[in-house]
C-alpha cells in the first residue's frame, strides 16, 4: 500500500511597512481534488505532485492558498485558512496519514502573529495523529526562518536561486527527502543558525556574493558531512518587521546539533565576513538619465527596487515615469498598476486621447499621480502565459498570470502598460501579450530588485539600478522598526557577532 501524504499550502510574503491589509479574498484558493490539477503548472505544488506521482505516493490534498507579495495579512485570513485546512486534515489523519508536505513562503506576518508559519505548524502538530508524523516541505529563499518552525518540522527545503528559477526543483528535492525518510524509517531534524544581519533584496542575488560564496560553501557541507541531507542559505525578507527577520542558515540532518555545529559556525563566519557585499546604494534616477548612453545594443533597463512588486510594493510608483517625461526620453516603456486609470479608459475607443491621472496612489512615500494627456493604444483582459516556465513568477503562481483588465497608452515618448492587478515584471510575456515588443524600446523601467534578470538580461543593452521614492528602498535604516531583534547589522554597530544555533 502506498504512503499517504497530507498536502497543504499557505503562501505569502508580507511587507509590514505598507499601508494595506491582505485579506482572505485576495488569496487565490484551490481546494481538494482541484489541487491535483496543478500538475504541469511549473509551481512548487507541481514539483511535489509530479514527484509524488513518480514515487507512487498517494496525495491527500486540502487547501492551496497563495497571493502575490503585499501588506500585512489579516488575522482572519489565517483563521479562515486554518479552519478549511483543519476540517479536511482531521478526517484524513483519522483514516491514516504517513507524512505531511507543505508549500510555504516563510515570510508571512499577520496583524498580531509575527510567525504564522510557526503557528500553523504548532496547530498541525496538535491535531490527533499528527504529533509524530514526518513533516517536510518547501519554502522561499527570502523567508525569515524561525526557531519554532525548525523545531516543528523535519525537513524544509529552500530555493537556492535568486531569481527563483529552481522553486519547482526545490519542491522536488523536498519530496524526495520525505520519501527517503519514509523508505529508510529515519526521521531527520532541522537545526537553525540565525545571523544578526539583514540584507535588502537587491543584495541577495545568487549570481554574485554574498549569496554565491555562501551557496558554494553550503554545497560543500552537503557533500562532506554524511549526517546532512540538505542545507539552506536563507537571505531573509528585510521588509517584514519581526523578531526573526534576517539572514539564516539551516541544515536538515540526522543526529544531534553537535554533528553540524562546527559546519554552521564556519558558514556563519563566512556570511559575516561577506556582509558588506549585501549592502546596496544606488544613484537617483535623474542622475542616471542625465548620463544615459546615447546608443546601446538593446534596451537600457532602469531597475527601480524601491517599487519592487516582488517585494510587496504597490507597483504604481511614479519616480521613473516622472523622470522619463521630464528628461523627454523617447521610445521608453513602463508598466504601472492603476486599476482606477484602467477603469477611466473603459468607454474610450482606440486612438482617443484624454487627460489621465496615473499612479502614485499606493504609497504615501510616492510624489503622487502624474497628470498627462494619453492616447489609448489597446485594452485587454490582461491574461498571459509565462514564456519561461522557470520564471520567478512560476514560483508564485504557476504558468497562468492575470494582470486584471489592462490598457496600453502613450504619452510623449513613453508607452505605459496599465494593469488592474500588480504583476511582478519577471517575464516578457507580460508585454508581448499586449502587443508590445520590449526589444523595440530604447529604455524600459522595471519595478523589481533581482528576479527580473532572467527575462531582461538577455535583451538588455545596459542596466542601471536607480533610487526613487518608495516602500522597498534599500536603505534599511529608514524603516520604523518595532519588533526586530536587536542588535542587527547594518542598523547597529556590532563588533562581536553572536550566532545562535538551535
C-alpha positions as CSV (number, residue, x, y, z in Angstrom):
1,X,0.0,0.0,0.0
2,X,1.4,3.4,-1.0
3,X,2.2,6.0,1.6
4,X,-0.5,8.7,2.1
5,X,0.8,12.3,2.2
6,X,-1.4,15.1,3.5
7,X,-0.7,18.2,1.4
8,X,-1.4,21.9,2.1
9,X,-0.1,25.3,1.0
10,X,-0.3,28.8,2.6
11,X,2.0,31.2,0.7
12,X,2.5,35.0,1.2
13,X,5.5,37.3,1.5
14,X,4.4,40.2,3.8
15,X,5.7,43.7,3.6
16,X,4.7,45.0,7.0
17,X,5.6,48.7,6.3
18,X,2.9,49.0,3.6
19,X,-0.4,50.9,4.3
20,X,-2.6,48.0,3.2
21,X,-4.1,44.8,4.6
22,X,-4.2,41.5,2.7
23,X,-7.5,39.7,3.3
24,X,-8.7,36.2,2.5
25,X,-10.5,37.5,-0.5
26,X,-7.1,38.5,-2.0
27,X,-5.8,34.9,-1.9
28,X,-6.2,32.5,-4.9
29,X,-7.5,29.4,-3.2
30,X,-7.6,25.9,-4.6
31,X,-9.3,23.1,-2.7
32,X,-9.4,19.3,-2.5
33,X,-9.1,17.3,-5.8
34,X,-8.7,20.6,-7.8
35,X,-5.2,20.9,-6.3
36,X,-4.2,17.8,-8.3
37,X,-4.9,19.8,-11.5
38,X,-1.8,21.9,-10.7
39,X,0.4,19.2,-12.2
40,X,2.3,20.8,-15.0
41,X,1.9,24.4,-14.0
42,X,5.6,24.7,-13.1
43,X,4.9,25.8,-9.5
44,X,6.3,24.2,-6.3
45,X,3.0,22.5,-5.9
46,X,3.5,20.9,-9.3
47,X,7.0,19.8,-8.2
48,X,5.5,18.0,-5.3
49,X,2.6,16.5,-7.1
50,X,4.6,15.2,-10.1
51,X,7.3,13.7,-7.9
52,X,4.8,12.1,-5.6
53,X,3.2,10.5,-8.6
54,X,6.5,9.2,-9.9
55,X,7.3,7.7,-6.5
56,X,3.9,6.1,-6.1
57,X,2.7,8.2,-3.2
58,X,-0.9,8.9,-2.5
59,X,-1.6,12.6,-2.2
60,X,-4.4,13.7,0.2
61,X,-5.0,17.4,-0.8
62,X,-6.5,20.0,1.5
63,X,-6.1,23.7,0.7
64,X,-3.7,25.7,-1.5
65,X,-3.9,29.4,-0.8
66,X,-1.5,32.0,-2.3
67,X,-1.2,35.6,-3.2
68,X,1.4,38.0,-4.6
69,X,3.5,39.9,-2.0
70,X,1.6,42.7,-0.3
71,X,0.8,44.3,3.0
72,X,0.0,42.8,6.4
73,X,-2.2,39.7,6.3
74,X,-5.4,40.0,8.3
75,X,-5.7,37.7,11.3
76,X,-9.0,36.5,9.9
77,X,-7.2,35.2,6.8
78,X,-5.0,32.9,8.9
79,X,-8.0,31.7,10.8
80,X,-10.0,31.0,7.7
81,X,-7.2,29.0,6.2
82,X,-6.8,27.1,9.4
83,X,-10.5,26.3,9.5
84,X,-10.5,25.0,6.0
85,X,-7.3,23.0,6.4
86,X,-8.4,21.5,9.8
87,X,-11.8,20.3,8.6
88,X,-10.0,18.4,5.9
89,X,-7.0,17.3,7.8
90,X,-8.8,15.8,10.8
91,X,-10.7,13.0,8.9
92,X,-7.6,12.4,6.7
93,X,-5.5,11.8,9.8
94,X,-8.1,9.6,11.4
95,X,-8.1,7.5,8.2
96,X,-4.3,7.2,8.3
97,X,-1.6,9.5,7.0
98,X,2.1,8.7,6.7
99,X,3.6,12.2,6.3
100,X,2.7,15.8,5.7
101,X,4.0,18.1,3.0
102,X,3.6,21.9,3.0
103,X,4.3,24.6,0.4
104,X,5.1,27.8,2.5
105,X,6.8,31.1,1.9
106,X,8.3,31.7,5.3
107,X,7.9,35.5,5.5
108,X,4.2,35.8,6.2
109,X,3.1,38.2,9.0
110,X,-0.4,38.8,10.3
111,X,-1.8,41.7,12.3
112,X,-1.0,40.0,15.6
113,X,1.2,37.0,14.7
114,X,4.8,37.6,13.6
115,X,5.4,33.9,12.8
116,X,2.2,32.5,11.1
117,X,4.0,29.5,9.6
118,X,5.3,28.5,13.1
119,X,1.7,29.0,14.4
120,X,0.4,26.8,11.6
121,X,2.9,24.1,12.3
122,X,2.2,24.2,16.0
123,X,-1.6,23.7,15.3
124,X,-0.9,20.9,12.9
125,X,1.3,19.1,15.5
126,X,-1.6,19.4,18.0
127,X,-4.0,17.5,15.7
128,X,-4.8,13.9,16.7
129,X,-2.4,11.7,14.8
130,X,0.0,14.4,13.6
131,X,2.3,14.8,16.6
132,X,4.9,12.3,15.4
133,X,4.4,12.4,11.6
134,X,7.3,13.5,9.4
135,X,6.7,17.0,8.1
136,X,8.5,18.1,5.0
137,X,8.1,21.0,2.6
138,X,9.5,23.8,0.5
139,X,9.9,27.5,1.2
140,X,11.3,30.7,-0.3
141,X,14.9,31.8,-0.2
142,X,13.5,35.1,1.3
143,X,11.9,33.5,4.3
144,X,12.5,34.8,7.8
145,X,13.1,31.3,9.2
146,X,12.3,30.9,12.9
147,X,13.4,28.5,15.7
148,X,9.8,27.5,16.2
149,X,9.4,26.5,12.5
150,X,12.6,24.4,12.6
151,X,11.6,22.7,15.9
152,X,8.3,21.5,14.5
153,X,9.4,20.2,11.1
154,X,11.8,17.5,9.8
155,X,12.8,19.0,6.5
156,X,12.0,22.3,4.9
157,X,14.0,22.9,1.7
158,X,14.6,26.5,0.4
159,X,15.0,27.7,-3.1
160,X,18.7,28.0,-3.9
161,X,18.5,30.5,-6.8
162,X,17.5,34.2,-6.9
163,X,15.8,34.8,-9.3
164,X,13.8,31.8,-8.1
165,X,14.3,29.6,-11.2
166,X,14.5,26.5,-9.1
167,X,11.3,26.8,-7.0
168,X,9.8,23.7,-8.6
169,X,13.2,21.8,-8.3
170,X,13.4,22.7,-4.6
171,X,9.9,21.2,-4.1
172,X,11.1,18.0,-5.9
173,X,14.1,17.8,-3.6
174,X,12.0,18.2,-0.5
175,X,9.6,15.5,-1.8
176,X,12.4,13.0,-2.4
177,X,13.8,13.7,1.1
178,X,10.4,12.9,2.5
179,X,10.3,9.7,0.6
180,X,13.8,8.8,1.8
181,X,12.7,9.3,5.4
182,X,9.7,7.0,4.9
183,X,11.7,4.4,3.0
184,X,14.6,4.3,5.5
185,X,12.5,4.8,8.6
186,X,14.8,7.6,9.6
187,X,13.4,11.0,10.8
188,X,15.8,13.9,10.3
189,X,15.6,17.2,12.2
190,X,16.4,20.8,11.3
191,X,19.0,23.0,13.0
192,X,18.9,26.7,12.6
193,X,21.7,29.3,12.9
194,X,20.4,32.9,13.0
195,X,22.8,35.7,11.9
196,X,22.4,39.3,13.3
197,X,22.1,41.0,9.9
198,X,19.6,42.0,7.3
199,X,20.1,42.4,3.6
200,X,17.8,44.3,1.2
201,X,16.5,42.1,-1.7
202,X,18.8,43.7,-4.3
203,X,21.8,42.4,-2.3
204,X,20.6,38.8,-2.4
205,X,21.0,37.7,-6.0
206,X,22.7,34.3,-6.2
207,X,24.9,35.1,-9.2
208,X,27.2,37.3,-7.1
209,X,28.5,37.5,-3.5
210,X,27.5,37.2,-0.7
211,X,25.0,34.6,-1.8
212,X,27.2,32.9,-4.4
213,X,30.0,32.1,-2.0
214,X,27.6,31.0,0.7
215,X,25.7,28.7,-1.6
216,X,29.0,27.1,-2.7
217,X,30.1,26.6,0.9
218,X,26.7,25.0,1.8
219,X,27.0,22.6,-1.1
220,X,30.4,21.6,0.2
221,X,28.9,20.8,3.6
222,X,26.2,18.7,2.0
223,X,28.9,16.8,0.1
224,X,31.2,16.2,3.1
225,X,29.0,15.8,6.2
226,X,27.3,12.4,5.9
227,X,24.7,13.4,8.5
228,X,23.5,16.3,6.4
229,X,20.6,15.6,4.0
230,X,20.3,19.2,2.7
231,X,21.2,22.7,3.7
232,X,19.6,26.1,3.2
233,X,21.2,29.6,2.8
234,X,18.2,31.9,3.6
235,X,18.6,35.5,2.7
236,X,15.6,36.7,4.7
237,X,12.9,39.3,3.8
238,X,14.0,42.7,5.1
239,X,10.6,44.4,4.7
240,X,8.9,42.3,7.4
241,X,9.2,43.7,10.9
242,X,9.5,40.6,13.1
243,X,11.9,39.4,15.8
244,X,13.3,36.8,13.3
245,X,13.8,39.0,10.3
246,X,17.2,38.5,8.7
247,X,19.8,36.1,7.2
248,X,19.8,32.5,8.5
249,X,21.4,29.1,7.8
250,X,19.8,25.8,8.4
251,X,20.6,22.1,7.9
252,X,18.4,19.0,7.6
253,X,20.3,16.2,9.3
254,X,20.3,13.1,11.4
255,X,21.9,13.1,14.9
256,X,22.1,16.0,17.4
257,X,23.2,19.6,17.0
258,X,26.8,18.6,17.7
259,X,27.2,16.9,14.3
260,X,26.5,20.2,12.5
261,X,27.6,22.9,14.9
262,X,31.1,23.3,13.5
263,X,29.8,23.5,9.9
264,X,27.2,26.1,10.8
265,X,29.7,28.3,12.8
266,X,32.1,28.2,9.9
267,X,29.5,29.2,7.4
268,X,28.1,31.9,9.7
269,X,31.6,33.4,10.0
270,X,31.9,33.4,6.2
271,X,28.5,35.2,5.9
272,X,29.5,37.8,8.5
273,X,32.7,38.4,6.6
274,X,30.7,39.0,3.4
275,X,28.0,41.2,5.0
276,X,29.1,44.3,3.1
277,X,28.6,42.6,-0.2
278,X,24.9,42.5,0.6
279,X,24.7,46.3,1.1
280,X,23.5,48.4,-1.8
281,X,23.4,52.1,-2.7
282,X,22.0,53.5,-6.0
283,X,22.2,56.8,-7.7
284,X,19.0,58.8,-8.3
285,X,17.0,58.2,-11.5
286,X,17.7,61.8,-12.6
287,X,21.4,61.3,-12.2
288,X,21.3,58.2,-14.3
289,X,19.1,59.7,-17.1
290,X,21.4,62.8,-17.3
291,X,24.3,60.5,-18.2
292,X,22.4,57.9,-20.2
293,X,24.3,56.3,-23.1
294,X,23.3,57.7,-26.5
295,X,23.2,54.2,-28.0
296,X,23.1,50.7,-26.6
297,X,22.9,47.2,-28.2
298,X,19.4,46.6,-26.8
299,X,17.1,48.4,-24.4
300,X,18.5,50.2,-21.4
301,X,16.9,48.8,-18.3
302,X,16.1,51.2,-15.4
303,X,15.6,48.9,-12.4
304,X,13.5,50.5,-9.6
305,X,14.0,48.5,-6.4
306,X,12.0,51.0,-4.3
307,X,8.8,49.9,-6.1
308,X,9.7,46.3,-6.3
309,X,6.4,44.5,-6.9
310,X,8.1,41.1,-6.0
311,X,8.8,42.6,-2.6
312,X,5.2,43.7,-2.0
313,X,5.3,47.3,-3.3
314,X,2.1,48.6,-5.0
315,X,3.8,48.9,-8.4
316,X,2.3,52.3,-9.1
317,X,5.3,54.5,-8.1
318,X,5.8,57.4,-10.4
319,X,9.5,58.0,-9.9
320,X,10.8,56.5,-13.1
321,X,7.8,57.7,-15.2
322,X,8.2,61.3,-14.0
323,X,11.9,61.2,-14.8
324,X,11.3,59.8,-18.3
325,X,8.8,62.6,-19.1
326,X,11.0,65.3,-17.5
327,X,14.1,64.2,-19.5
328,X,12.0,63.8,-22.6
329,X,13.2,60.2,-23.2
330,X,12.0,58.8,-26.5
331,X,10.9,55.1,-27.0
332,X,10.5,54.4,-23.3
333,X,8.3,51.7,-21.8
334,X,6.9,51.3,-18.2
335,X,4.2,49.3,-16.5
336,X,2.1,50.9,-13.8
337,X,-0.5,49.2,-11.6
338,X,-3.5,51.5,-11.6
339,X,-7.0,49.9,-11.7
340,X,-8.6,53.4,-11.5
341,X,-6.8,54.6,-14.6
342,X,-7.8,51.4,-16.5
343,X,-11.5,51.9,-15.5
344,X,-11.4,55.5,-16.6
345,X,-10.4,54.4,-20.1
346,X,-13.2,51.8,-20.3
347,X,-15.5,53.9,-22.5
348,X,-12.8,55.1,-24.9
349,X,-12.0,53.9,-28.4
350,X,-8.6,53.1,-29.7
351,X,-6.9,56.3,-30.8
352,X,-8.9,58.5,-28.4
353,X,-7.0,60.9,-26.2
354,X,-7.7,62.0,-22.6
355,X,-6.0,63.6,-19.6
356,X,-5.3,60.8,-17.2
357,X,-4.1,60.6,-13.5
358,X,-1.6,57.8,-13.4
359,X,0.0,56.0,-10.4
360,X,1.1,57.5,-7.1
361,X,-1.9,56.2,-5.1
362,X,-0.5,53.1,-3.4
363,X,2.2,54.6,-1.1
364,X,2.5,57.8,0.9
365,X,6.2,57.8,0.1
366,X,5.5,58.5,-3.6
367,X,5.1,62.0,-5.0
368,X,1.6,61.3,-6.2
369,X,-0.2,60.8,-9.5
370,X,1.2,62.0,-12.8
371,X,-1.4,64.0,-14.8
372,X,-0.7,63.6,-18.5
373,X,-2.6,63.5,-21.8
374,X,-2.5,60.0,-23.2
375,X,-3.7,58.2,-26.3
376,X,-5.3,54.8,-25.9
377,X,-3.5,52.1,-27.9
378,X,-5.3,49.0,-26.7
379,X,-7.3,47.3,-24.0
380,X,-7.4,43.6,-22.8
381,X,-8.4,41.3,-20.0
382,X,-4.7,41.2,-19.0
383,X,-4.2,37.4,-19.0
384,X,-1.0,35.9,-20.3
385,X,1.0,32.6,-20.2
386,X,4.6,32.7,-19.0
387,X,7.1,32.4,-21.8
388,X,9.6,30.9,-19.4
389,X,8.4,28.0,-17.2
390,X,11.4,28.7,-14.9
391,X,10.4,32.3,-14.4
392,X,10.4,33.6,-10.8
393,X,6.7,34.2,-11.4
394,X,6.1,30.4,-11.7
395,X,7.2,30.0,-8.1
396,X,4.4,32.3,-7.1
397,X,1.5,31.4,-9.3
398,X,2.3,28.8,-11.9
399,X,2.2,29.5,-15.7
400,X,-1.1,31.4,-16.0
401,X,-0.9,35.1,-14.9
402,X,-3.8,37.5,-14.6
403,X,-3.0,41.2,-14.6
404,X,-6.7,42.1,-14.5
405,X,-8.3,44.5,-17.0
406,X,-5.4,46.3,-18.7
407,X,-4.7,49.1,-21.1
408,X,-1.8,50.4,-23.2
409,X,-1.5,54.2,-23.6
410,X,1.1,56.5,-25.0
411,X,2.2,60.0,-23.9
412,X,5.1,61.9,-25.4
413,X,7.8,59.3,-26.0
414,X,6.6,56.9,-23.3
415,X,4.4,53.8,-23.7
416,X,2.6,52.7,-20.5
417,X,1.0,49.4,-19.7
418,X,-1.7,50.0,-17.1
419,X,-2.8,47.0,-15.1
420,X,-5.5,46.4,-12.5
421,X,-3.5,43.9,-10.5
422,X,0.1,44.4,-9.6
423,X,2.2,42.0,-11.6
424,X,5.9,41.4,-10.9
425,X,7.9,42.1,-14.1
426,X,9.6,38.8,-14.3
427,X,8.5,37.5,-17.8
428,X,8.5,39.2,-21.1
429,X,5.1,37.6,-21.9
430,X,3.7,40.4,-19.8
431,X,4.4,43.0,-22.5
432,X,4.2,40.7,-25.6
433,X,0.7,39.5,-24.6
434,X,-0.3,43.1,-25.1
435,X,1.2,43.5,-28.5
436,X,4.3,45.2,-27.1
437,X,7.8,44.0,-28.1
438,X,10.3,45.1,-25.4
439,X,13.2,44.9,-27.8
440,X,11.7,47.8,-29.8
441,X,12.3,50.2,-27.0
442,X,15.3,52.3,-26.0
443,X,14.6,52.4,-22.3
444,X,12.4,50.2,-20.1
445,X,11.5,50.9,-16.4
446,X,11.3,47.7,-14.4
447,X,9.8,47.6,-10.8
448,X,12.0,44.8,-9.4
449,X,15.2,44.1,-7.5
450,X,16.7,40.8,-8.8
451,X,14.0,38.5,-10.1
452,X,13.6,40.4,-13.4
453,X,17.1,39.5,-14.6
454,X,16.3,36.1,-16.1
455,X,13.9,37.8,-18.5
456,X,15.6,41.1,-19.1
457,X,19.3,40.4,-19.1
458,X,19.2,38.5,-22.4
459,X,17.7,41.5,-24.2
460,X,19.3,44.5,-22.4
461,X,22.0,46.8,-23.8
462,X,22.8,48.1,-20.3
463,X,21.2,48.0,-16.8
464,X,21.1,50.8,-14.2
465,X,19.7,50.4,-10.7
466,X,18.1,53.7,-9.7
467,X,16.9,55.2,-6.4
468,X,13.3,56.6,-6.3
469,X,10.8,57.2,-3.5
470,X,9.0,54.0,-2.5
471,X,8.4,51.4,0.2
472,X,11.1,49.0,-0.8
473,X,14.1,51.3,-0.7
474,X,17.3,49.5,0.1
475,X,18.2,51.9,3.0
476,X,17.0,49.7,5.8
477,X,17.9,52.2,8.5
478,X,15.0,54.4,7.3
479,X,12.2,52.0,8.3
480,X,10.3,52.4,11.7
481,X,11.4,49.0,13.2
482,X,9.4,47.9,16.3
483,X,9.8,44.1,16.5
484,X,13.2,43.3,15.0
485,X,15.5,41.6,17.5
486,X,18.5,44.0,18.1
487,X,21.4,44.5,17.7
488,X,21.4,43.7,14.0
489,X,23.7,44.9,11.2
490,X,23.5,47.4,9.5
491,X,21.1,49.1,11.8
492,X,23.6,48.7,14.7
493,X,27.3,48.7,15.1
494,X,28.3,45.1,16.0
495,X,31.9,44.2,16.9
496,X,31.2,40.7,18.4
497,X,28.5,38.9,16.4
498,X,26.6,36.2,18.2
499,X,25.4,33.2,16.1
500,X,22.6,31.4,17.8
501,X,22.3,27.7,16.9
502,X,19.2,25.8,17.8
